[in-house]
């Protein structure tokens, strides 16, 4: 009942329809199992929800302060501060980002690697599809993205 009230307030009172989605932002090739895999999956889903809502500040809370982020805008690996600056324009043009065929590997009790197909769609630039890697670490009981990497570009923007 509490969740229903939160949804009602968010959607009807605040008018925020961005929380309504027909499919998850992250689709896994196999259902995550075990507590830590489920927490990693939940983290990625919530983070990509923030990105799809064009909430840059919220999206950045998903990253550790020392994260190494592969930035297509900068065309190199950047720190969190540089990534924020580089994402200020592109995030406004974002139509959607989804992750498909995601697979979680727990490297240790506090470190996970996720491989998946990242599909992005931007106004004026078109769609791109790439194989992507996220590395997450559990710090202070919270899973954070510590590294991202584009592994291969499968479809170019503007095509």
Order of alpha helices (4+ residues) and beta strands (2+ residues): alpha-beta-alpha-alpha-beta-beta-alpha-beta-beta-beta-beta
